[in-house]
């Protein structure tokens, strides 16, 4: 039998690269969608370039999304591409809504008209719950988004449900809470901390400046989430699922764990910049993944400490190889 064809948007980023590796290991014909003119930039997925096919699609140009679906005719579609840096959504709210909700609408419309039998997963976000009145949050928790990014993610999530019910599409919304890895860009606090711990242990830097150390996040390993995403599309009936660890950790715990991996005390190297400290969040962002555990048999392979250690070890290796071009301060 021919290999099943899977289309991944966002293949060059953290989640897309892990998913490509998983699908290739399972014998899929993997096609990655990249922005027009960016075929040479596969980012995190560079190691699998020779094993995947590429097509072009721009989140802000619906016609290119339709063309990609028409060209590939996939059995499974994983729509992971989206602006992911939340602060930037305040600067470009219109573009954020178009790139997230608009691209989801364009994709589902193309599927309905071209490959209605395809199974589609759209990556959602636990941030859509925003100032929800309960914690942890699950699939039934009323959402109260508080950023343009979260508003866009909620719109995409609701659109998936509406198209599933009204059009009969096999469309699933994967509600991802925070998920990290060594492939995260350094602007994210997890990578900032893991890299700083590695750099300071090597004598390349002296300290790291952070905002609130009391902020709480539910951090998981990105590789575990893409495994859950695959399980979702193997179900006969499409549905929505939260993926999360169910355990919250503060930024202070993140720093303590990262520095402990290299035998240092975070208190000696972390400085708080009061200008970066935000007001306390009214609701703690923690997910309840019981539905995924029960129905999908999903279970994480890495806990918080294992995740942080993995990231620190990877940054140590990068810095020792001189990939960052750093010099002692």
Secondary structure as UniProt FT lines:
FT   STRAND          5..9
FT   TURN            10..12
FT   HELIX           14..25
FT   TURN            26..27
FT   STRAND          29..34
FT   TURN            36..37
FT   TURN            39..40
FT   HELIX           43..51
FT   STRAND          53..56
FT   TURN            59..60
FT   HELIX           62..72
FT   STRAND          76..79
FT   HELIX           86..91
FT   HELIX           93..97
FT   HELIX           98..102
FT   HELIX           103..114
FT   TURN            116..117
FT   STRAND          119..125
FT   HELIX           126..129
FT   TURN            139..140
FT   HELIX           148..167
FT   STRAND          170..176
FT   STRAND          179..180
FT   TURN            182..183
FT   TURN            186..187
FT   HELIX           189..201
FT   TURN            202..203
FT   STRAND          208..210
FT   STRAND          216..217
FT   STRAND          220..221
FT   HELIX           222..233
FT   STRAND          241..243
FT   STRAND          249..250
FT   HELIX           251..260
FT   TURN            261..263
FT   HELIX           266..268
FT   STRAND          270..272
FT   HELIX           274..276
FT   HELIX           290..291
FT   HELIX           292..296
FT   HELIX           304..320
FT   TURN            321..324
//
